Amino acid sequence: MFFEGSEKKFEVHINPAHGSLRCLLSDVKQQLVAQAGADILSSIKSEHCEAYVLSESSLFIWDNKLIMLTCGQSTLIESALFCIETIGVEHITAFSYQRKNECFAQLQPSTFLDDVKRLNQLIAGQARRIGKLDGHHHYVFSANHNFTPTAVDNTTELMMYHISGPTADYLAGSEQHIPTINQQLNLRRLFADFTLDQYAFKPYGYSVNGIFEQYYFTIHITPQPHNSYVSLETNLDLKNNHVISELLAILQPSHWDFVGFNRQLPITLSQAQYCTAQALIDTEQGYTIEVKQFQAHQTETLTIEHLN
């Protein structure tokens, strides 16, 4: 069984004078999610944010910002276009759209360039590929808006590939339970102040959203053997936090990517890891994107799969 874990993502900011996104989208959230071919499974809310676990990842809505992530063969571009048209492009102050290269890109309903052509019909912007085509790479579309992010408007993204060790074995096993996943990932300690909303998929797979005040995090795990993938995204300041280093130690990926929007890598590498590639990009919207790719300092055993 194969499931495409790599996410697509869009983020939109609006002018506060236009009102609250939480109010503007209150009656169309189901429709927004359905455009991507996904369903809302559960939700949590705080004074600052609404968070939704989806059948294909997550949705977060603040008064002036929305983030939506989907995986699998979802059609996130349809949700992005629906969101732009519902809000009105004249009220949008910043917009970005991201895709990570997929394992089986030929199975996706569209390519990144297909999506960009449709986005440019509504909102002008610049499209970039970061990384080599024959390796892990990232696509980013940024609208041509004169936008100044606030000091706390930053994002850390961590993508881990080919996890190993006892936690990886449990996640890919015949049966998983949320309390055990919590314990193995140390979530209650790493995100002590956060309210959590979790979902365990069948036969395997796991998603969790967490919110605390204006902060959020989300983790998605696709633990299938030979193509395992785990992602973390948060706007929490991890400078004095051990979240990344602990998750790397627990999940033991053979490769991993860091993507920071106005955020630098908050850890010092151990001797067991080394950086294989990096890039620094300034976007039209005032964000500096840092991308770093890493590999475990060990010889990896190649997978042999019988095809007939």
N, C-alpha and C positions, 0 to 999 in steps of 0.2 A: 504493500500500500504506500502510495506517495502523495504527499500534500505539499504544495508550494508555500514555504514559510516566509519568504521575502515579502516585506510590506511595501505598499504604496501609501503615500501620505500627502494630505494637503492641509495648509494652515491659512486662515484668513483673519485679518484684523479690520475692524470697522471704526468709523468716526463715532466717538461716544455721543455726539449730539444727535445721532440718528436713532438712539435708543439702545436697549439691551438685546444682545443676540439671544439671550435666554428667553426673552419675551417674543422676539421676532420669529423665532423658530419653534416656539412651543407647540404649535399645531401641525408642524410639518416634519418633525424629527423622524417619525416612522417612514415617511415618504423619502426623506433625505437618505436614510440608511438603505431603504429598499432599492434605490437607484443603483447601488453598488452590488445588489444581489445578496444582501446580508439582512440579518434580523437582530433586534435588540433582545438580549437574553436576560439582563439584569441591570440595575442602576443604583448609584448612590449620589447624594447631593450634600452640598455644604453652602454656607453663606456666599461663597465666592465661585463655586464651580459645580457643574453637573457632569458625572462620568458614567458612561454606558459601556458594558461589556457586550461586544457584538459576536455573532457567529463567525465573523471574519475579522477580529481584532477589537478596536476601541474607538470611542467618540468622546471628546471632552468639549464642553461649552462653558465659557466665561461670559461676562457681560459684553466685553469688547473683542473676544477672540474665540476661534473654534479650531480644533485639531481633530482630524479624522484619519485613522489608519485602517487599512484592510489588507488581507493576504489572500492566498489561494488564487483562484481565477476570477476574482472580484473585478467589478467595473467601477473603480473609484472615480474615474474621470467623469462618469455620469453624475455622481454625487457632487463633484466639484463644480460642474457646470450648473447643476440645479441650485447649488448654494449661491453662486455668483448671481444668477438670474433672480433668485428669491430676494436677496439682500439689495441688489441693484449695484452695478459696478461703480456708480458715482459715490457710493457710501463706503467703498472699500479703500482702506489706507495702505494695506500690505497684503500680498498673496504669494504663496509659494506652493509648488507641487513637486514631489520627489518620488523616484522609483529606484529600487535596488535591482541589479541584474538578477534574473530568475534562473533556476536550474534548467527549467524547460520553457524557455521564452516562447517557443513556437506554439505552446498551448494557451498562451495568454490571448484574450480577446482583442488586444491592441498593443502596439509598441509605444514607447515613450514619445517618439516623433509624431506618431498618429495623434497622441493626446495633446501635444504642443500645438499642432495645427488647429485643433478645435479650441483650445484655450485662447490662442491668438485672435480668434474671431470675436472674443468677448473682452479680452484684457491683454494688452501688449506686454511682452516681457522677453527675457533672455533665457535661453536653454543651454545647459552645460552637461558634459559628461566628465566625471572625475574618476580617473583610473583607466587601466588598459582593458581593451575589449576581451582579451583572452584570460583575464583574471577578474577578481571582484571589482566592481565599479558601481558608481552612483550617478544618477541623473537628477539634476535640479533645474527647475524652472522658477525664475523670480520675476515678478511683475515690475514694470518700470515706474515705480512710485518713489517719490521723495519722502522717505519714511525714516524717522529716528527712533530706534528701539530704546526703551527705558533701560535703566541699569539692571533691572531684574528680568528683562526679557531675553532669556538665553535658554539653550537646550543642549542636553547631553544625550547622544545616541550611542549605544553599544550593541554591536552585532557579533554573535559568536557562532562559529561553525564547527561541526564535528566534535561535539562534546563527548567526554569520556569519564570513567570513574564510577563509583557506587551510586551517586545521585543520578547520573545519566542512565545507568542500568535500571534504576527504579522507575524513572520517568518513561522508559520504553518498555516496561514490563507488562504483564498481563492485566494488572489492576493497580490503580493509583487512587490515593485518598488525599483530599485537600489538606487536612491537618498534618499529614506526613510530608507533603510537599512544602508546606509552611516551615516545618521544622528543619528539613534538609536544606532549604534555601536561606534560613535564618531571617525570614521576612519580618517577623515581629520585633526583632532586635534592630535590623538595618533600617526599618521604617517605623520606628516605635510610635510616633505621633499620628500616623496615618490611619484613616478608615479604609479597610480593604473590601474589595468586591471580587470574588474569585469564581472561576468556572473550570471544571475538569471535563475534557471532551473524551469521547469514546471512539476508537479503542485507546487512544492516548492523545495528549495535547493539553495545554494548560494556559489560561490567561488570568491576569490579575490587574486590576486598576486600584490605585491608591490616591486619596486626596487629603490634604491638610492645609487649611487656610487657602492661599492662592497657589499652592504647590500641588504637583501631580507626579505620579510615576505609573508606568505600565510595563509589564513583562509578558512576553508571549513565547511559549516553548513548543516547538515542533520536534519531538524527540526521535523521529523515525530512524532506524539504523541506516548507516551509510550516507544520510543526507540531513543529519540533525541540525537544527538552527534555533537560536535563542536571541531575542532582542530585549533590550531595556531602553526606555526613553523617560527622561525626567527634566524638569526645570529646577530641581533642587540643587543648591550649591554643594557640590561634592568635594570641595577643596579640603575640608577637614573631616571627611566622611570616608569610610572604608568600603562603600558599596561595590565599586568596580573591582577592587582587588580581591574582595571576598567572593564575589560571584565568579571571578576567573579561577580562583582556587577551588571552589566547589564544583564547577562545571567542567573545568579542564579542557577548554576548546583547543584544537590544533591551530586554528587561525581566528583572528578577531579584528574587527574594524571599530575605530572610534570616529564619530562625527560630532563636532561641536559647533554650535551657532553662538558666537560671542562667548565661547567657553573653551578653555584649554584643557588638555588631558590632566586630570587631577591626581595622577599617581606617578610614582617612580617605578620604572620597570625593574623586575627582578632579573637575575642571571638566566632564568629559564625562558625569557621572552626577548624578542628583538624586533625592531621596527623595520619593515621591508620597503615601505613607501609612504610618502606624505605629500600633502598639498595645503596651500593657504589661499583662499579666494575671498575677495571683497565683492559683495553683491550690490545691486542698485538700491536695495532697501536698507542699507546701513548695517548689514550683518557681515561679520567675518566668519567664514566657514573653514574650520580646520578638519582635515581628514587624515587619519593615520591608520596604516594597516600593519598588523603584527602576526608573528608566527611563533609557535612554541619552539624552543631551542632543542629539538630532538628529531630523530629520524622517524618519519611517519610510515606506518605500514599501509601499503596500497591495498585498496579493496578489490577483490576478485569476485565478480558476479557472473554466474552462468545464465546465458540468455536463451538457451533452447533446451 
